[in-house]
Amino acid sequence: MAFPSHIFKAYDIRGLADTELSPELAFRLGRAFVVFLRQGARLKDDQAAVVGRDMRPTSPIFAEAIIRGIEAEGVNVVDVGLVSTPLFNFACAHYPEYAGGIMVTASHNPAEYNGFKLTLGNGLPVGGQSGMGELRELVEHGQFPGVFRTGTMETRDVLPEYLKKVFSIVSPQAIRPLKIVIDAGNGMAKATFPEFLKALPVTVEYLFLEPDGSFPNHEANPLKVETLSALQRRVVATGADLGFALDGDADRIGLVDERGAVVDASFVGALVGLEVLRTHPKAHLLYDLRSSRIVPEVWQATGGEAEMSMVGHANIKKLMKENGAVFGSELSLHLYYHDMYDLESSDLSLLYILQFISGGKKPLSELIKPFQKYYHSGEINFEIADKAGAMKAIEEKYKNAALEITHLDGLWMKFDWGWFNVRASNTEPVLRLNLEAATEKTMKEKLAEVNELIK
């Protein structure tokens, strides 16, 4: 069948719901997923596949088509219904009787989009380096053989087991009474958070809790600071201890302190890593190479081993399994936990943050002050045709002054004044720049230099 090639991306399948995706595509994807699992010996005869979905208007239609496709290949389906991505991934990884599954979601994308996330039984995603090309070939050209039987479908509520797992990692008894505001962004946070927070001694106010795929209040993307304005105002107005925001499928987070200030993504990763180290002393932790240098510094100061990693959940999850890391922090505010099968869990992230605040006698803004040591540019995007040529020119200009150079993910260079990373995006046709220096003046000067060279 014909479809736009760009919908098969590095980490998932995503496109315009009305023109680039279709029930026929979803049906063939369900069949292709089963064939892919069988070809890789990832599917045992008695294993089922999980299907879940988010709240977008087209998600029920696409989920039904995926279920039909999986059943057509003779495999049973467990429909977990409306779920967050952490809850869906947990279902795939926690139960040995499931070989993996497909979730219908476009994450934080605007309302006109939808898509599919594919997860294996070990929790690893199917991505650009782990089978997405094979799946695309199967969907486009696959000749699916007939099977002797058609699979069946059952439904399952996985939330009780998920919450049991979360609270086995951080106990509710570790949390003192606090007041919090949660901006659900009309996404899938409602699938877990109200039930989850009932067990904690906290007072909660929700903003935009009802799932609504039209996103009537704001884009559900906490990385865009402008989407946090309502949360910031409400935290200040109610005297809350913190504000917590979720994206559309509730696997990424945003954090606001008691003053209404947005907490830097690197600081969130740093503080959660410190809490993980309390129960896993001297453990191995990962941070993506765009993160502030304060992240490895504070972890190492408390005995942890910090390792720089590539960007992207597929890369980080794989590396965690390979090197035994207990935690991974990504600047996109995906946070990964070995205790949760190397997966994201926004519920567990909030629990660790509440534990961090509960352990101190200061407000959040004071607790993170020691992290405010460097000046980070934030991520800056450039639309240029020759990305490789630009990175080569930058390396040539700065290589003699660099103290360290790595090509782990694009170009990362360390200097006596700080560092920068330039890399081609895995999800958009852009070159991304992150730069950090010891002073604001140097950060701005070096940013202008690199900016001019790229342009």
C-alpha positions as a printed NumPy array, in Angstrom:
array([[  0.   ,   0.   ,   0.   ],
       [  1.091,   3.586,  -0.549],
       [  1.737,   5.992,   2.313],
       [  4.075,   8.961,   2.963],
       [  7.521,   7.593,   3.804],
       [  8.166,  10.241,   6.465],
       [  5.534,   8.856,   8.868],
       [  7.941,   6.041,   9.852],
       [ 10.245,   7.936,  12.184],
       [ 13.234,   7.199,  14.406],
       [ 11.155,   6.317,  17.462],
       [  7.579,   5.78 ,  16.292],
       [  5.092,   6.171,  13.458],
       [  3.383,   9.56 ,  13.342],
       [  1.415,  11.588,  10.79 ],
       [ -1.693,  13.592,   9.996],
       [ -4.642,  11.48 ,  11.124],
       [ -6.98 ,  12.275,   8.219],
       [ -4.566,  12.206,   5.285],
       [ -1.372,  10.318,   6.142],
       [ -2.784,   7.565,   8.38 ],
       [ -5.705,   5.221,   7.767],
       [ -7.468,   2.189,   9.264],
       [ -5.972,   0.084,   6.446],
       [ -2.474,   1.194,   7.455],
       [ -3.258,   0.342,  11.088],
       [ -4.61 ,  -3.085,  10.095],
       [ -1.492,  -3.903,   8.092],
       [  0.691,  -2.599,  10.926],
       [ -1.   ,  -5.034,  13.322],
       [ -0.236,  -7.929,  10.97 ],
       [  3.292,  -6.689,  10.267],
       [  4.045,  -6.405,  13.99 ],
       [  3.203, -10.071,  14.53 ],
       [  5.324, -11.141,  11.551],
       [  8.182,  -8.989,  12.857],
       [  7.939, -10.582,  16.302],
       [  7.922, -14.083,  14.814],
       [ 10.877, -13.397,  12.534],
       [ 12.956, -12.293,  15.479],
       [ 11.845, -15.201,  17.683],
       [ 10.296, -12.614,  20.016],
       [  6.877, -14.282,  20.108],
       [  6.121, -17.539,  21.902],
       [  3.136, -19.629,  20.892],
       [  1.169, -18.803,  24.039],
       [  1.949, -15.073,  24.179],
       [ -0.515, -12.282,  23.434],
       [ -0.003,  -8.712,  22.191],
       [ -1.075,  -5.558,  24.032],
       [ -3.033,  -2.739,  22.396],
       [ -3.72 ,   0.631,  24.044],
       [ -4.668,   4.133,  22.941],
       [ -4.781,   7.781,  23.881],
       [ -7.757,  10.177,  23.804],
       [ -7.513,  11.487,  20.224],
       [-10.747,  11.229,  18.192],
       [ -9.253,   8.795,  15.658],
       [ -7.532,   6.568,  18.24 ],
       [-10.468,   4.133,  18.762],
       [-10.734,   3.575,  14.993],
       [ -7.008,   2.898,  14.599],
       [ -6.866,   0.707,  17.727],
       [ -9.73 ,  -1.432,  16.433],
       [ -7.93 ,  -1.88 ,  13.089],
       [ -4.675,  -2.871,  14.832],
       [ -6.559,  -5.427,  16.928],
       [ -8.075,  -6.932,  13.778],
       [ -4.624,  -7.106,  12.18 ],
       [ -3.053,  -8.895,  15.129],
       [ -5.984, -11.307,  15.382],
       [ -5.736, -12.015,  11.634],
       [ -2.225, -13.353,  12.28 ],
       [ -3.561, -15.817,  14.855],
       [ -2.386, -13.961,  17.961],
       [ -4.566, -13.049,  20.937],
       [ -4.938,  -9.391,  21.932],
       [ -5.15 ,  -7.793,  25.354],
       [ -6.859,  -4.422,  25.061],
       [ -5.754,  -2.162,  27.931],
       [ -7.939,   0.699,  26.692],
       [ -7.232,   4.368,  27.423],
       [ -3.733,   4.491,  28.924],
       [ -0.715,   6.707,  29.356],
       [  2.477,   5.611,  27.628],
       [  4.111,   4.628,  30.971],
       [  1.091,   2.466,  31.834],
       [  1.093,   0.876,  28.368],
       [  4.845,   0.167,  28.395],
       [  4.53 ,  -1.324,  31.867],
       [  1.896,  -3.748,  30.572],
       [  4.244,  -4.874,  27.783],
       [  7.274,  -5.351,  30.052],
       [  5.746,  -6.523,  33.337],
       [  3.711,  -9.503,  32.179],
       [  5.703, -12.419,  30.71 ],
       [  2.606, -13.618,  28.88 ],
       [  2.761, -10.571,  26.58 ],
       [  5.248, -10.307,  23.722],
       [  4.879,  -6.538,  23.327],
       [  2.303,  -4.272,  21.841],
       [  1.173,  -1.192,  19.944],
       [ -0.186,   2.029,  21.42 ],
       [ -2.124,   4.497,  19.305],
       [ -0.812,   7.952,  20.228],
       [  0.87 ,  11.022,  18.787],
       [  2.288,  12.037,  22.175],
       [  2.483,  15.849,  22.426],
       [  1.743,  16.53 ,  18.735],
       [ -1.178,  18.866,  17.925],
       [ -4.731,  17.577,  17.552],
       [ -4.573,  16.862,  13.814],
       [ -1.913,  14.159,  14.318],
       [ -1.989,  10.563,  15.448],
       [  0.477,   7.701,  15.424],
       [  1.709,   4.4  ,  16.809],
       [  4.323,   3.445,  19.404],
       [  5.591,  -0.129,  19.292],
       [  7.081,  -1.757,  22.375],
       [  8.696,  -5.192,  22.759],
       [  8.207,  -7.533,  25.692],
       [ 11.499,  -6.413,  27.253],
       [ 10.317,  -2.797,  27.245],
       [ 12.542,  -1.681,  24.358],
       [ 10.863,   0.314,  21.589],
       [ 10.897,  -0.556,  17.924],
       [ 12.79 ,   2.327,  16.32 ],
       [ 15.005,   3.393,  13.478],
       [ 17.884,   1.176,  14.597],
       [ 15.751,  -1.672,  15.893],
       [ 13.302,  -2.803,  13.241],
       [ 11.31 ,   0.211,  12.05 ],
       [ 12.639,  -0.233,   8.513],
       [ 11.603,  -3.887,   8.475],
       [  8.135,  -2.983,   9.69 ],
       [  7.795,  -0.339,   7.03 ],
       [  8.7  ,  -2.879,   4.332],
       [  6.171,  -5.347,   5.712],
       [  3.401,  -2.743,   5.836],
       [  4.151,  -1.54 ,   2.317],
       [  4.941,  -4.78 ,   0.498],
       [  4.221,  -7.623,   2.913],
       [  2.397, -10.672,   1.624],
       [  0.837, -11.953,   4.81 ],
       [  0.348, -15.735,   4.846],
       [ -2.892, -17.249,   6.048],
       [ -3.022, -18.765,   9.534],
       [ -4.928, -21.702,  10.942],
       [ -6.825, -19.701,  13.511],
       [ -7.905, -16.18 ,  14.324],
       [ -6.826, -14.654,  17.592],
       [ -9.185, -13.53 ,  20.313],
       [ -9.442, -10.304,  22.282],
       [ -9.86 ,  -9.62 ,  26.003],
       [ -9.647,  -6.465,  28.098],
       [ -7.484,  -5.911,  31.168],
       [ -7.069,  -3.187,  33.782],
       [ -3.321,  -2.973,  34.48 ],
       [ -3.445,   0.079,  36.763],
       [ -3.529,  -1.811,  40.105],
       [ -0.361,  -3.748,  39.277],
       [  1.305,  -0.595,  37.961],
       [  0.64 ,   1.35 ,  41.162],
       [  1.787,  -1.59 ,  43.268],
       [  5.066,  -1.521,  41.347],
       [  5.485,   2.269,  41.704],
       [  4.907,   2.178,  45.465],
       [  7.325,  -0.736,  45.861],
       [ 10.052,   1.66 ,  44.657],
       [  9.138,   4.75 ,  46.714],
       [  6.804,   4.316,  49.675],
       [  3.959,   6.78 ,  50.308],
       [  5.299,   6.97 ,  53.878],
       [  8.322,   8.887,  52.524],
       [  6.086,  11.844,  51.602],
       [  5.037,  14.609,  54.003],
       [  1.849,  16.668,  53.526],
       [  2.302,  18.955,  50.529],
       [  0.134,  21.003,  48.201],
       [  0.561,  20.492,  44.467],
       [ -1.052,  21.62 ,  41.217],
       [ -1.052,  19.256,  38.23 ],
       [ -1.61 ,  20.398,  34.648],
       [ -2.761,  17.321,  32.755],
       [ -2.968,  19.229,  29.464],
       [ -6.176,  17.325,  28.529],
       [ -3.924,  14.332,  27.849],
       [ -3.679,  10.884,  29.395],
       [ -2.554,  11.839,  32.916],
       [ -6.049,  10.977,  34.179],
       [ -5.321,   7.304,  33.441],
       [ -3.056,   7.08 ,  36.509],
       [ -2.652,  10.274,  38.537],
       [ -5.971,  10.62 ,  40.418],
       [ -5.794,   7.025,  41.664],
       [ -2.054,   7.258,  42.288],
       [ -2.292,  10.434,  44.359],
       [ -5.08 ,   9.082,  46.577],
       [ -2.396,   7.09 ,  48.394],
       [ -0.307,  10.172,  49.248],
       [ -0.737,  12.81 ,  52.002],
       [ -0.993,  15.615,  49.454],
       [ -3.607,  18.184,  48.507],
       [ -4.017,  18.235,  44.732],
       [ -5.597,  20.679,  42.322],
       [ -5.896,  19.61 ,  38.693],
       [ -5.87 ,  21.777,  35.602],
       [ -7.317,  20.434,  32.334],
       [ -7.654,  16.881,  33.66 ],
       [-10.304,  15.6  ,  31.241],
       [ -8.756,  13.82 ,  28.222],
       [ -9.599,  15.769,  25.076],
       [ -7.755,  15.122,  21.839],
       [ -8.567,  18.597,  20.54 ],
       [ -6.376,  20.096,  23.318],
       [ -8.762,  23.013,  23.953],
       [ -6.596,  24.801,  26.536],
       [ -3.015,  24.541,  25.316],
       [ -0.616,  22.235,  23.511],
       [  0.303,  19.377,  25.842],
       [  4.053,  19.901,  25.603],
       [  5.747,  21.   ,  28.866],
       [  9.055,  21.585,  27.068],
       [  7.471,  24.718,  25.605],
       [  7.554,  27.123,  28.535],
       [  4.597,  29.077,  27.172],
       [  2.336,  26.042,  27.757],
       [  3.054,  26.244,  31.5  ],
       [  1.682,  29.748,  32.104],
       [ -1.653,  28.616,  33.581],
       [  0.17 ,  26.212,  35.887],
       [  2.628,  28.897,  36.989],
       [ -0.174,  31.316,  37.839],
       [ -2.144,  28.707,  39.76 ],
       [  0.835,  27.568,  41.826],
       [  1.442,  31.123,  42.991],
       [ -2.26 ,  31.885,  43.529],
       [ -2.837,  28.81 ,  45.706],
       [  0.479,  28.825,  47.569],
       [  1.302,  25.34 ,  46.306],
       [  4.647,  23.662,  46.972],
       [  5.091,  22.803,  43.294],
       [  3.416,  22.481,  39.925],
       [  3.696,  19.395,  37.726],
       [  2.819,  19.234,  34.018],
       [  2.366,  16.298,  31.646],
       [  2.494,  15.964,  27.886],
       [ -0.231,  14.325,  25.784],
       [  0.64 ,  10.704,  26.523],
       [  1.975,  11.54 ,  30.02 ],
       [  5.507,  10.22 ,  29.607],
       [  7.282,  13.619,  29.795],
       [  7.046,  16.104,  32.616],
       [  7.475,  19.763,  33.458],
       [  8.187,  21.14 ,  36.92 ],
       [  7.357,  24.541,  38.436],
       [  8.638,  25.657,  41.839],
       [  6.621,  27.377,  44.577],
       [  7.421,  30.82 ,  43.086],
       [  5.956,  29.838,  39.732],
       [  9.386,  29.564,  38.084],
       [  9.991,  26.733,  35.607],
       [ 12.654,  24.333,  36.882],
       [ 15.381,  23.668,  34.305],
       [ 15.186,  20.188,  32.784],
       [ 18.758,  19.382,  33.825],
       [ 17.95 ,  20.293,  37.419],
       [ 14.968,  17.941,  37.407],
       [ 17.177,  15.098,  36.183],
       [ 19.864,  15.971,  38.725],
       [ 17.529,  15.98 ,  41.713],
       [ 15.705,  12.787,  40.731],
       [ 19.063,  11.074,  40.169],
       [ 20.111,  12.04 ,  43.689],
       [ 16.955,  10.426,  45.071],
       [ 17.605,   7.245,  43.062],
       [ 21.142,   7.145,  44.471],
       [ 19.729,   7.109,  47.992],
       [ 18.426,   3.582,  47.402],
       [ 21.105,   2.612,  44.869],
       [ 24.337,   4.057,  46.306],
       [ 27.362,   4.218,  43.979],
       [ 25.18 ,   3.114,  41.081],
       [ 25.614,   3.852,  37.362],
       [ 23.45 ,   6.653,  35.896],
       [ 23.058,   8.075,  32.383],
       [ 22.529,  11.643,  31.176],
       [ 22.099,  12.711,  27.579],
       [ 24.917,  14.799,  26.123],
       [ 22.799,  17.985,  25.902],
       [ 22.422,  18.122,  29.688],
       [ 24.125,  20.642,  31.958],
       [ 27.459,  19.568,  33.43 ],
       [ 25.856,  20.027,  36.841],
       [ 24.087,  16.685,  36.332],
       [ 27.165,  14.417,  36.379],
       [ 28.848,  16.69 ,  38.934],
       [ 26.177,  16.336,  41.622],
       [ 25.777,  12.602,  41.009],
       [ 29.518,  11.977,  41.202],
       [ 29.793,  14.126,  44.344],
       [ 27.474,  11.666,  46.101],
       [ 29.281,   8.559,  44.851],
       [ 27.385,   7.816,  41.668],
       [ 28.935,   6.871,  38.333],
       [ 27.738,   9.19 ,  35.549],
       [ 27.931,   8.313,  31.85 ],
       [ 27.078,  10.522,  28.885],
       [ 24.642,   8.986,  26.399],
       [ 23.09 ,   9.62 ,  23.019],
       [ 19.759,  11.42 ,  22.76 ],
       [ 16.533,   9.43 ,  22.355],
       [ 14.588,   6.948,  24.429],
       [ 15.443,   4.007,  22.172],
       [ 19.177,   4.683,  22.632],
       [ 18.996,   5.33 ,  26.375],
       [ 16.817,   2.332,  27.208],
       [ 19.109,   0.033,  25.23 ],
       [ 22.219,   1.413,  26.944],
       [ 20.622,   1.026,  30.371],
       [ 20.054,  -2.653,  29.727],
       [ 23.589,  -3.103,  28.411],
       [ 25.477,  -1.377,  31.238],
       [ 23.148,  -1.846,  34.201],
       [ 22.385,   1.848,  34.763],
       [ 19.717,   2.433,  37.409],
       [ 18.537,   5.791,  36.047],
       [ 18.623,   7.8  ,  32.842],
       [ 17.933,  11.525,  32.471],
       [ 17.12 ,  13.115,  29.132],
       [ 16.866,  16.861,  28.488],
       [ 13.445,  16.246,  26.912],
       [ 12.324,  15.343,  30.463],
       [ 11.923,  11.687,  29.755],
       [ 13.264,  10.02 ,  32.921],
       [ 14.043,   6.295,  32.916],
       [ 14.161,   3.841,  35.813],
       [ 15.789,   0.42 ,  35.924],
       [ 13.403,  -0.485,  38.745],
       [ 10.6  ,   0.114,  36.221],
       [ 12.08 ,  -2.08 ,  33.467],
       [ 14.24 ,   0.825,  32.183],
       [ 11.072,   2.709,  31.256],
       [  9.666,   6.184,  31.824],
       [  7.185,   6.639,  34.651],
       [  5.891,  10.161,  35.217],
       [  4.106,   8.904,  38.341],
       [  7.379,   7.625,  39.798],
       [  9.113,  10.862,  38.77 ],
       [  6.595,  12.904,  40.77 ],
       [  6.977,  10.531,  43.712],
       [ 10.768,  11.016,  43.708],
       [ 10.355,  14.814,  43.486],
       [  7.915,  14.793,  46.41 ],
       [ 10.376,  12.663,  48.375],
       [ 13.158,  15.151,  47.565],
       [ 11.08 ,  18.041,  48.93 ],
       [  9.869,  16.005,  51.911],
       [ 13.442,  15.306,  52.969],
       [ 14.373,  18.982,  53.201],
       [ 13.112,  21.861,  55.29 ],
       [ 13.359,  24.363,  52.432],
       [ 11.085,  25.125,  49.458],
       [ 11.911,  23.641,  46.074],
       [ 13.482,  26.869,  44.794],
       [ 16.002,  26.809,  47.658],
       [ 16.709,  23.092,  47.323],
       [ 17.783,  23.456,  43.684],
       [ 19.873,  26.61 ,  44.193],
       [ 23.135,  24.587,  44.405],
       [ 22.445,  23.372,  40.842],
       [ 22.489,  26.915,  39.429],
       [ 26.176,  26.965,  38.618],
       [ 26.358,  27.219,  34.814],
       [ 24.597,  29.085,  32.002],
       [ 22.89 ,  26.866,  29.43 ],
       [ 21.642,  28.194,  26.097],
       [ 18.699,  25.865,  25.816],
       [ 18.16 ,  23.998,  22.561],
       [ 18.317,  26.126,  19.396],
       [ 17.199,  24.776,  16.024],
       [ 18.545,  25.634,  12.573],
       [ 16.907,  24.69 ,   9.28 ],
       [ 19.856,  24.114,   6.957],
       [ 20.316,  21.742,   4.034],
       [ 23.881,  20.543,   4.64 ],
       [ 23.887,  19.465,   8.283],
       [ 26.967,  17.261,   7.961],
       [ 28.871,  20.062,   6.257],
       [ 27.968,  22.511,   9.003],
       [ 29.179,  20.137,  11.735],
       [ 32.41 ,  19.524,   9.842],
       [ 33.044,  23.27 ,   9.517],
       [ 32.388,  23.811,  13.225],
       [ 34.755,  21.022,  14.24 ],
       [ 37.466,  22.362,  11.948],
       [ 37.185,  25.842,  13.468],
       [ 37.25 ,  24.765,  17.117],
       [ 39.249,  21.519,  17.186],
       [ 42.571,  23.115,  18.198],
       [ 41.023,  24.786,  21.24 ],
       [ 38.963,  21.756,  22.313],
       [ 39.954,  19.796,  25.419],
       [ 37.719,  16.912,  24.39 ],
       [ 35.835,  15.921,  21.229],
       [ 33.299,  13.143,  20.842],
       [ 31.03 ,  12.055,  17.981],
       [ 28.758,  10.004,  20.218],
       [ 25.751,  11.906,  18.881],
       [ 26.615,  14.602,  16.368],
       [ 29.532,  16.739,  17.552],
       [ 30.256,  17.388,  21.253],
       [ 33.229,  19.594,  22.147],
       [ 34.561,  20.586,  25.583],
       [ 36.644,  23.722,  26.231],
       [ 38.112,  25.541,  29.198],
       [ 35.071,  27.862,  29.058],
       [ 32.379,  25.159,  28.727],
       [ 31.003,  22.898,  25.975],
       [ 28.613,  22.667,  23.044],
       [ 26.838,  19.951,  21.09 ],
       [ 25.559,  20.167,  17.512],
       [ 23.486,  17.274,  16.207],
       [ 20.969,  16.498,  13.497],
       [ 17.499,  15.881,  14.919],
       [ 16.108,  12.343,  14.775],
       [ 12.554,  13.663,  14.516],
       [ 12.709,  16.937,  12.545],
       [ 14.691,  18.275,   9.525],
       [ 16.82 ,  20.575,  11.686],
       [ 20.267,  20.94 ,  13.266],
       [ 20.114,  21.363,  17.044],
       [ 22.597,  23.347,  19.136],
       [ 23.093,  23.244,  22.912],
       [ 25.851,  25.266,  24.583],
       [ 26.88 ,  25.895,  28.192],
       [ 29.465,  28.137,  29.827],
       [ 30.616,  29.146,  33.294],
       [ 29.367,  32.744,  32.91 ],
       [ 26.382,  34.282,  31.17 ],
       [ 28.648,  36.652,  29.235],
       [ 30.738,  33.801,  27.826],
       [ 27.649,  31.761,  27.019],
       [ 26.192,  34.604,  24.956],
       [ 29.492,  35.332,  23.201],
       [ 30.151,  31.717,  22.236],
       [ 26.526,  31.211,  21.242],
       [ 26.745,  34.16 ,  18.856],
       [ 29.977,  32.733,  17.397],
       [ 28.598,  29.259,  16.725],
       [ 25.275,  30.685,  15.595],
       [ 26.997,  32.815,  12.958],
       [ 29.127,  29.903,  11.768],
       [ 26.087,  27.654,  11.319],
       [ 24.206,  30.343,   9.434]])
